[in-house]
Amino acid sequence: MSFCSFVGGEVFKDHFKPGIYVCSKCDHELFSSRSKYEHSSPWPAFTETIHENSVSKFKERPGAYKVKCGKCGNGLGHEFVNDGPAKGVSRF
């Protein structure tokens, strides 16, 4: 499954079949469906990455980080601190 840009509707937001989400540009492994959870945003949400280097993060503003593919730098969205299924778990 490719993790792709938002174009009028994110096709993987409500997709919960087992699998691995990869970068749409370079196929780098990003997230497992096991770490995915339901969220009100239009984006799929995850609690953890597959590998330590799956993504890179850059602080964009307090409490928000821009998330990019750890291999090619493709933009993946944002991480919001303290937003997730349990307090202290971040959303990607």
Backbone as XML, in Angstrom:
<?xml version="1.0"?>
<chain id="A" units="angstrom">
  <residue number="1" name="MET">
    <atom name="N" x="0.840" y="-1.176" z="0.000"/>
    <atom name="CA" x="0.000" y="0.000" z="0.000"/>
    <atom name="C" x="0.881" y="1.233" z="0.000"/>
  </residue>
  <residue number="2" name="SER">
    <atom name="N" x="0.652" y="2.130" z="-0.903"/>
    <atom name="CA" x="1.434" y="3.364" z="-0.943"/>
    <atom name="C" x="0.807" y="4.426" z="-0.066"/>
  </residue>
  <residue number="3" name="PHE">
    <atom name="N" x="1.645" y="5.136" z="0.635"/>
    <atom name="CA" x="1.188" y="6.264" z="1.420"/>
    <atom name="C" x="1.303" y="7.460" z="0.491"/>
  </residue>
  <residue number="4" name="CYS">
    <atom name="N" x="0.175" y="7.969" z="0.019"/>
    <atom name="CA" x="0.209" y="8.968" z="-1.033"/>
    <atom name="C" x="-0.367" y="10.304" z="-0.588"/>
  </residue>
  <residue number="5" name="SER">
    <atom name="N" x="-0.213" y="11.299" z="-1.436"/>
    <atom name="CA" x="-0.680" y="12.644" z="-1.148"/>
    <atom name="C" x="-2.195" y="12.723" z="-1.136"/>
  </residue>
  <residue number="6" name="PHE">
    <atom name="N" x="-2.732" y="13.676" z="-0.388"/>
    <atom name="CA" x="-4.167" y="13.898" z="-0.301"/>
    <atom name="C" x="-4.631" y="14.591" z="-1.570"/>
  </residue>
  <residue number="7" name="VAL">
    <atom name="N" x="-5.520" y="13.943" z="-2.312"/>
    <atom name="CA" x="-6.053" y="14.515" z="-3.550"/>
    <atom name="C" x="-7.570" y="14.347" z="-3.523"/>
  </residue>
  <residue number="8" name="GLY">
    <atom name="N" x="-8.260" y="15.162" z="-2.731"/>
    <atom name="CA" x="-9.702" y="15.128" z="-2.686"/>
    <atom name="C" x="-10.292" y="13.990" z="-1.869"/>
  </residue>
  <residue number="9" name="GLY">
    <atom name="N" x="-9.517" y="13.138" z="-1.324"/>
    <atom name="CA" x="-10.008" y="12.037" z="-0.513"/>
    <atom name="C" x="-8.917" y="11.002" z="-0.307"/>
  </residue>
  <residue number="10" name="GLU">
    <atom name="N" x="-8.570" y="10.736" z="0.910"/>
    <atom name="CA" x="-7.513" y="9.776" z="1.214"/>
    <atom name="C" x="-8.097" y="8.376" z="1.186"/>
  </residue>
  <residue number="11" name="VAL">
    <atom name="N" x="-7.643" y="7.559" z="0.250"/>
    <atom name="CA" x="-8.205" y="6.221" z="0.058"/>
    <atom name="C" x="-7.830" y="5.251" z="1.170"/>
  </residue>
  <residue number="12" name="PHE">
    <atom name="N" x="-6.784" y="5.522" z="1.934"/>
    <atom name="CA" x="-6.356" y="4.589" z="2.973"/>
    <atom name="C" x="-6.811" y="4.982" z="4.377"/>
  </residue>
  <residue number="13" name="LYS">
    <atom name="N" x="-7.583" y="6.072" z="4.534"/>
    <atom name="CA" x="-8.038" y="6.497" z="5.851"/>
    <atom name="C" x="-8.837" y="5.398" z="6.547"/>
  </residue>
  <residue number="14" name="ASP">
    <atom name="N" x="-9.774" y="4.791" z="5.846"/>
    <atom name="CA" x="-10.630" y="3.758" z="6.426"/>
    <atom name="C" x="-10.230" y="2.355" z="5.984"/>
  </residue>
  <residue number="15" name="HIS">
    <atom name="N" x="-9.007" y="2.199" z="5.557"/>
    <atom name="CA" x="-8.484" y="0.921" z="5.079"/>
    <atom name="C" x="-7.763" y="0.233" z="6.247"/>
  </residue>
  <residue number="16" name="PHE">
    <atom name="N" x="-8.276" y="-0.926" z="6.684"/>
    <atom name="CA" x="-7.678" y="-1.603" z="7.834"/>
    <atom name="C" x="-7.260" y="-3.039" z="7.525"/>
  </residue>
  <residue number="17" name="LYS">
    <atom name="N" x="-7.050" y="-3.364" z="6.255"/>
    <atom name="CA" x="-6.570" y="-4.700" z="5.907"/>
    <atom name="C" x="-5.106" y="-4.816" z="6.331"/>
  </residue>
  <residue number="18" name="PRO">
    <atom name="N" x="-4.656" y="-6.020" z="6.729"/>
    <atom name="CA" x="-3.260" y="-6.209" z="7.124"/>
    <atom name="C" x="-2.307" y="-5.886" z="5.977"/>
  </residue>
  <residue number="19" name="GLY">
    <atom name="N" x="-1.222" y="-5.230" z="6.319"/>
    <atom name="CA" x="-0.225" y="-4.902" z="5.307"/>
    <atom name="C" x="0.772" y="-3.877" z="5.786"/>
  </residue>
  <residue number="20" name="ILE">
    <atom name="N" x="1.618" y="-3.454" z="4.868"/>
    <atom name="CA" x="2.668" y="-2.486" z="5.136"/>
    <atom name="C" x="2.426" y="-1.259" z="4.260"/>
  </residue>
  <residue number="21" name="TYR">
    <atom name="N" x="2.462" y="-0.085" z="4.851"/>
    <atom name="CA" x="2.359" y="1.162" z="4.108"/>
    <atom name="C" x="3.767" y="1.587" z="3.716"/>
  </residue>
  <residue number="22" name="VAL">
    <atom name="N" x="3.956" y="1.924" z="2.447"/>
    <atom name="CA" x="5.264" y="2.311" z="1.934"/>
    <atom name="C" x="5.175" y="3.693" z="1.295"/>
  </residue>
  <residue number="23" name="CYS">
    <atom name="N" x="6.327" y="4.318" z="1.101"/>
    <atom name="CA" x="6.404" y="5.614" z="0.442"/>
    <atom name="C" x="5.971" y="5.457" z="-1.019"/>
  </residue>
  <residue number="24" name="SER">
    <atom name="N" x="5.154" y="6.393" z="-1.501"/>
    <atom name="CA" x="4.667" y="6.325" z="-2.873"/>
    <atom name="C" x="5.750" y="6.649" z="-3.896"/>
  </residue>
  <residue number="25" name="LYS">
    <atom name="N" x="6.853" y="7.244" z="-3.468"/>
    <atom name="CA" x="7.938" y="7.575" z="-4.396"/>
    <atom name="C" x="9.022" y="6.511" z="-4.453"/>
  </residue>
  <residue number="26" name="CYS">
    <atom name="N" x="9.382" y="5.919" z="-3.307"/>
    <atom name="CA" x="10.547" y="5.027" z="-3.307"/>
    <atom name="C" x="10.285" y="3.650" z="-2.701"/>
  </residue>
  <residue number="27" name="ASP">
    <atom name="N" x="9.059" y="3.378" z="-2.272"/>
    <atom name="CA" x="8.682" y="2.085" z="-1.681"/>
    <atom name="C" x="9.360" y="1.773" z="-0.345"/>
  </residue>
  <residue number="28" name="HIS">
    <atom name="N" x="9.913" y="2.769" z="0.316"/>
    <atom name="CA" x="10.526" y="2.580" z="1.633"/>
    <atom name="C" x="9.428" y="2.225" z="2.633"/>
  </residue>
  <residue number="29" name="GLU">
    <atom name="N" x="9.631" y="1.204" z="3.461"/>
    <atom name="CA" x="8.637" y="0.793" z="4.453"/>
    <atom name="C" x="8.451" y="1.870" z="5.512"/>
  </residue>
  <residue number="30" name="LEU">
    <atom name="N" x="7.183" y="2.252" z="5.752"/>
    <atom name="CA" x="6.872" y="3.320" z="6.697"/>
    <atom name="C" x="6.136" y="2.828" z="7.931"/>
  </residue>
  <residue number="31" name="PHE">
    <atom name="N" x="4.951" y="2.246" z="7.728"/>
    <atom name="CA" x="4.080" y="1.867" z="8.838"/>
    <atom name="C" x="3.455" y="0.503" z="8.595"/>
  </residue>
  <residue number="32" name="SER">
    <atom name="N" x="3.189" y="-0.213" z="9.674"/>
    <atom name="CA" x="2.439" y="-1.461" z="9.610"/>
    <atom name="C" x="0.973" y="-1.151" z="9.887"/>
  </residue>
  <residue number="33" name="SER">
    <atom name="N" x="0.088" y="-1.901" z="9.263"/>
    <atom name="CA" x="-1.339" y="-1.719" z="9.542"/>
    <atom name="C" x="-1.658" y="-2.009" z="11.002"/>
  </residue>
  <residue number="34" name="ARG">
    <atom name="N" x="-0.802" y="-2.754" z="11.693"/>
    <atom name="CA" x="-1.023" y="-3.044" z="13.122"/>
    <atom name="C" x="-0.924" y="-1.780" z="13.977"/>
  </residue>
  <residue number="35" name="SER">
    <atom name="N" x="-0.205" y="-0.767" z="13.502"/>
    <atom name="CA" x="-0.053" y="0.467" z="14.277"/>
    <atom name="C" x="-1.043" y="1.551" z="13.842"/>
  </residue>
  <residue number="36" name="LYS">
    <atom name="N" x="-1.958" y="1.218" z="12.955"/>
    <atom name="CA" x="-2.941" y="2.172" z="12.436"/>
    <atom name="C" x="-4.162" y="2.228" z="13.357"/>
  </residue>
  <residue number="37" name="TYR">
    <atom name="N" x="-4.742" y="3.416" z="13.505"/>
    <atom name="CA" x="-5.939" y="3.549" z="14.318"/>
    <atom name="C" x="-6.898" y="4.544" z="13.676"/>
  </residue>
  <residue number="38" name="GLU">
    <atom name="N" x="-8.173" y="4.446" z="14.053"/>
    <atom name="CA" x="-9.190" y="5.348" z="13.524"/>
    <atom name="C" x="-8.984" y="6.742" z="14.083"/>
  </residue>
  <residue number="39" name="HIS">
    <atom name="N" x="-9.184" y="7.744" z="13.220"/>
    <atom name="CA" x="-8.980" y="9.132" z="13.610"/>
    <atom name="C" x="-9.921" y="10.005" z="12.797"/>
  </residue>
  <residue number="40" name="SER">
    <atom name="N" x="-10.273" y="11.180" z="13.314"/>
    <atom name="CA" x="-11.230" y="12.059" z="12.642"/>
    <atom name="C" x="-10.639" y="12.856" z="11.482"/>
  </residue>
  <residue number="41" name="SER">
    <atom name="N" x="-9.316" y="12.907" z="11.356"/>
    <atom name="CA" x="-8.706" y="13.663" z="10.261"/>
    <atom name="C" x="-8.897" y="12.907" z="8.943"/>
  </residue>
  <residue number="42" name="PRO">
    <atom name="N" x="-8.675" y="13.568" z="7.792"/>
    <atom name="CA" x="-8.803" y="12.871" z="6.511"/>
    <atom name="C" x="-7.617" y="11.962" z="6.190"/>
  </residue>
  <residue number="43" name="TRP">
    <atom name="N" x="-6.639" y="11.886" z="7.075"/>
    <atom name="CA" x="-5.433" y="11.100" z="6.833"/>
    <atom name="C" x="-5.442" y="9.812" z="7.646"/>
  </residue>
  <residue number="44" name="PRO">
    <atom name="N" x="-4.750" y="8.790" z="7.174"/>
    <atom name="CA" x="-4.561" y="7.609" z="8.019"/>
    <atom name="C" x="-3.659" y="8.000" z="9.193"/>
  </residue>
  <residue number="45" name="ALA">
    <atom name="N" x="-3.838" y="7.365" z="10.342"/>
    <atom name="CA" x="-3.084" y="7.708" z="11.543"/>
    <atom name="C" x="-2.404" y="6.463" z="12.105"/>
  </residue>
  <residue number="46" name="PHE">
    <atom name="N" x="-1.155" y="6.622" z="12.553"/>
    <atom name="CA" x="-0.344" y="5.512" z="13.036"/>
    <atom name="C" x="0.313" y="5.881" z="14.358"/>
  </residue>
  <residue number="47" name="THR">
    <atom name="N" x="0.582" y="4.871" z="15.191"/>
    <atom name="CA" x="1.228" y="5.119" z="16.476"/>
    <atom name="C" x="2.733" y="4.909" z="16.434"/>
  </residue>
  <residue number="48" name="GLU">
    <atom name="N" x="3.238" y="4.176" z="15.427"/>
    <atom name="CA" x="4.680" y="3.943" z="15.347"/>
    <atom name="C" x="5.087" y="3.570" z="13.933"/>
  </residue>
  <residue number="49" name="THR">
    <atom name="N" x="6.365" y="3.743" z="13.649"/>
    <atom name="CA" x="6.911" y="3.386" z="12.338"/>
    <atom name="C" x="7.429" y="1.948" z="12.366"/>
  </residue>
  <residue number="50" name="ILE">
    <atom name="N" x="7.742" y="1.425" z="11.183"/>
    <atom name="CA" x="8.282" y="0.065" z="11.107"/>
    <atom name="C" x="9.746" y="0.036" z="11.537"/>
  </residue>
  <residue number="51" name="HIS">
    <atom name="N" x="10.528" y="0.954" z="11.004"/>
    <atom name="CA" x="11.959" y="1.028" z="11.307"/>
    <atom name="C" x="12.274" y="2.376" z="11.951"/>
  </residue>
  <residue number="52" name="GLU">
    <atom name="N" x="13.374" y="2.440" z="12.638"/>
    <atom name="CA" x="13.797" y="3.692" z="13.261"/>
    <atom name="C" x="13.977" y="4.791" z="12.213"/>
  </residue>
  <residue number="53" name="ASN">
    <atom name="N" x="14.419" y="4.398" z="11.008"/>
    <atom name="CA" x="14.678" y="5.380" z="9.947"/>
    <atom name="C" x="13.549" y="5.447" z="8.914"/>
  </residue>
  <residue number="54" name="SER">
    <atom name="N" x="12.353" y="4.941" z="9.245"/>
    <atom name="CA" x="11.239" y="4.972" z="8.293"/>
    <atom name="C" x="10.865" y="6.396" z="7.910"/>
  </residue>
  <residue number="55" name="VAL">
    <atom name="N" x="10.886" y="7.301" z="8.878"/>
    <atom name="CA" x="10.529" y="8.698" z="8.615"/>
    <atom name="C" x="11.542" y="9.636" z="9.250"/>
  </residue>
  <residue number="56" name="SER">
    <atom name="N" x="11.556" y="10.866" z="8.765"/>
    <atom name="CA" x="12.306" y="11.939" z="9.416"/>
    <atom name="C" x="11.290" y="13.004" z="9.792"/>
  </residue>
  <residue number="57" name="LYS">
    <atom name="N" x="11.583" y="13.745" z="10.857"/>
    <atom name="CA" x="10.652" y="14.755" z="11.352"/>
    <atom name="C" x="11.376" y="16.081" z="11.538"/>
  </residue>
  <residue number="58" name="PHE">
    <atom name="N" x="10.660" y="17.164" z="11.221"/>
    <atom name="CA" x="11.186" y="18.502" z="11.394"/>
    <atom name="C" x="10.132" y="19.338" z="12.096"/>
  </residue>
  <residue number="59" name="LYS">
    <atom name="N" x="10.528" y="20.011" z="13.191"/>
    <atom name="CA" x="9.575" y="20.824" z="13.937"/>
    <atom name="C" x="9.092" y="21.964" z="13.044"/>
  </residue>
  <residue number="60" name="GLU">
    <atom name="N" x="7.784" y="22.019" z="12.830"/>
    <atom name="CA" x="7.197" y="23.056" z="11.995"/>
    <atom name="C" x="6.668" y="24.209" z="12.849"/>
  </residue>
  <residue number="61" name="ARG">
    <atom name="N" x="6.093" y="23.855" z="13.998"/>
    <atom name="CA" x="5.596" y="24.824" z="14.977"/>
    <atom name="C" x="5.443" y="24.069" z="16.294"/>
  </residue>
  <residue number="62" name="PRO">
    <atom name="N" x="5.238" y="24.748" z="17.415"/>
    <atom name="CA" x="5.101" y="24.024" z="18.681"/>
    <atom name="C" x="3.997" y="22.968" z="18.613"/>
  </residue>
  <residue number="63" name="GLY">
    <atom name="N" x="4.358" y="21.746" z="18.935"/>
    <atom name="CA" x="3.404" y="20.643" z="18.950"/>
    <atom name="C" x="3.130" y="19.999" z="17.612"/>
  </residue>
  <residue number="64" name="ALA">
    <atom name="N" x="3.785" y="20.462" z="16.536"/>
    <atom name="CA" x="3.547" y="19.895" z="15.207"/>
    <atom name="C" x="4.864" y="19.693" z="14.461"/>
  </residue>
  <residue number="65" name="TYR">
    <atom name="N" x="5.042" y="18.513" z="13.922"/>
    <atom name="CA" x="6.229" y="18.172" z="13.159"/>
    <atom name="C" x="5.843" y="17.782" z="11.738"/>
  </residue>
  <residue number="66" name="LYS">
    <atom name="N" x="6.609" y="18.239" z="10.768"/>
    <atom name="CA" x="6.455" y="17.809" z="9.378"/>
    <atom name="C" x="7.139" y="16.458" z="9.274"/>
  </residue>
  <residue number="67" name="VAL">
    <atom name="N" x="6.446" y="15.468" z="8.699"/>
    <atom name="CA" x="6.967" y="14.113" z="8.588"/>
    <atom name="C" x="7.266" y="13.808" z="7.128"/>
  </residue>
  <residue number="68" name="LYS">
    <atom name="N" x="8.470" y="13.285" z="6.871"/>
    <atom name="CA" x="8.891" y="12.936" z="5.511"/>
    <atom name="C" x="9.433" y="11.520" z="5.493"/>
  </residue>
  <residue number="69" name="CYS">
    <atom name="N" x="9.447" y="10.920" z="4.315"/>
    <atom name="CA" x="10.047" y="9.603" z="4.148"/>
    <atom name="C" x="11.503" y="9.671" z="4.578"/>
  </residue>
  <residue number="70" name="GLY">
    <atom name="N" x="11.938" y="8.706" z="5.362"/>
    <atom name="CA" x="13.313" y="8.680" z="5.846"/>
    <atom name="C" x="14.333" y="8.364" z="4.770"/>
  </residue>
  <residue number="71" name="LYS">
    <atom name="N" x="13.892" y="7.884" z="3.626"/>
    <atom name="CA" x="14.820" y="7.540" z="2.541"/>
    <atom name="C" x="14.900" y="8.631" z="1.471"/>
  </residue>
  <residue number="72" name="CYS">
    <atom name="N" x="13.744" y="9.081" z="0.949"/>
    <atom name="CA" x="13.770" y="10.018" z="-0.186"/>
    <atom name="C" x="13.279" y="11.425" z="0.146"/>
  </residue>
  <residue number="73" name="GLY">
    <atom name="N" x="12.697" y="11.622" z="1.337"/>
    <atom name="CA" x="12.235" y="12.951" z="1.728"/>
    <atom name="C" x="10.837" y="13.309" z="1.247"/>
  </residue>
  <residue number="74" name="ASN">
    <atom name="N" x="10.107" y="12.359" z="0.678"/>
    <atom name="CA" x="8.733" y="12.601" z="0.229"/>
    <atom name="C" x="7.875" y="13.041" z="1.420"/>
  </residue>
  <residue number="75" name="GLY">
    <atom name="N" x="7.093" y="14.098" z="1.267"/>
    <atom name="CA" x="6.238" y="14.594" z="2.332"/>
    <atom name="C" x="5.114" y="13.625" z="2.659"/>
  </residue>
  <residue number="76" name="LEU">
    <atom name="N" x="4.941" y="13.303" z="3.949"/>
    <atom name="CA" x="3.936" y="12.335" z="4.375"/>
    <atom name="C" x="2.823" y="12.950" z="5.205"/>
  </residue>
  <residue number="77" name="GLY">
    <atom name="N" x="3.027" y="14.138" z="5.719"/>
    <atom name="CA" x="2.008" y="14.761" z="6.564"/>
    <atom name="C" x="2.625" y="15.339" z="7.816"/>
  </residue>
  <residue number="78" name="HIS">
    <atom name="N" x="1.881" y="15.279" z="8.903"/>
    <atom name="CA" x="2.319" y="15.869" z="10.161"/>
    <atom name="C" x="2.161" y="14.911" z="11.327"/>
  </residue>
  <residue number="79" name="GLU">
    <atom name="N" x="2.964" y="15.131" z="12.339"/>
    <atom name="CA" x="2.816" y="14.463" z="13.632"/>
    <atom name="C" x="2.391" y="15.537" z="14.618"/>
  </residue>
  <residue number="80" name="PHE">
    <atom name="N" x="1.324" y="15.247" z="15.362"/>
    <atom name="CA" x="0.842" y="16.187" z="16.369"/>
    <atom name="C" x="1.084" y="15.580" z="17.742"/>
  </residue>
  <residue number="81" name="VAL">
    <atom name="N" x="1.866" y="16.263" z="18.558"/>
    <atom name="CA" x="2.253" y="15.781" z="19.876"/>
    <atom name="C" x="1.014" y="15.621" z="20.757"/>
  </residue>
  <residue number="82" name="ASN">
    <atom name="N" x="0.981" y="14.518" z="21.505"/>
    <atom name="CA" x="-0.111" y="14.187" z="22.430"/>
    <atom name="C" x="-1.462" y="14.003" z="21.740"/>
  </residue>
  <residue number="83" name="ASP">
    <atom name="N" x="-1.450" y="13.619" z="20.475"/>
    <atom name="CA" x="-2.672" y="13.318" z="19.737"/>
    <atom name="C" x="-2.605" y="11.855" z="19.328"/>
  </residue>
  <residue number="84" name="GLY">
    <atom name="N" x="-3.485" y="11.055" z="19.836"/>
    <atom name="CA" x="-3.464" y="9.640" z="19.502"/>
    <atom name="C" x="-4.479" y="8.876" z="20.311"/>
  </residue>
  <residue number="85" name="PRO">
    <atom name="N" x="-4.457" y="7.553" z="20.192"/>
    <atom name="CA" x="-5.447" y="6.737" z="20.889"/>
    <atom name="C" x="-5.269" y="6.704" z="22.402"/>
  </residue>
  <residue number="86" name="ALA">
    <atom name="N" x="-4.078" y="7.056" z="22.869"/>
    <atom name="CA" x="-3.798" y="7.114" z="24.301"/>
    <atom name="C" x="-2.937" y="8.349" z="24.556"/>
  </residue>
  <residue number="87" name="LYS">
    <atom name="N" x="-3.074" y="8.932" z="25.720"/>
    <atom name="CA" x="-2.299" y="10.135" z="26.028"/>
    <atom name="C" x="-0.819" y="9.884" z="25.839"/>
  </residue>
  <residue number="88" name="GLY">
    <atom name="N" x="-0.150" y="10.812" z="25.157"/>
    <atom name="CA" x="1.280" y="10.724" z="24.938"/>
    <atom name="C" x="1.680" y="9.968" z="23.687"/>
  </residue>
  <residue number="89" name="VAL">
    <atom name="N" x="0.720" y="9.432" z="22.944"/>
    <atom name="CA" x="1.024" y="8.723" z="21.703"/>
    <atom name="C" x="0.827" y="9.694" z="20.552"/>
  </residue>
  <residue number="90" name="SER">
    <atom name="N" x="1.804" y="9.824" z="19.690"/>
    <atom name="CA" x="1.715" y="10.764" z="18.585"/>
    <atom name="C" x="1.063" y="10.122" z="17.360"/>
  </residue>
  <residue number="91" name="ARG">
    <atom name="N" x="0.498" y="10.967" z="16.501"/>
    <atom name="CA" x="-0.134" y="10.525" z="15.264"/>
    <atom name="C" x="0.734" y="10.961" z="14.102"/>
  </residue>
  <residue number="92" name="PHE">
    <atom name="N" x="0.935" y="10.072" z="13.142"/>
    <atom name="CA" x="1.721" y="10.384" z="11.938"/>
    <atom name="C" x="0.793" y="10.598" z="10.784"/>
  </residue>
</chain>
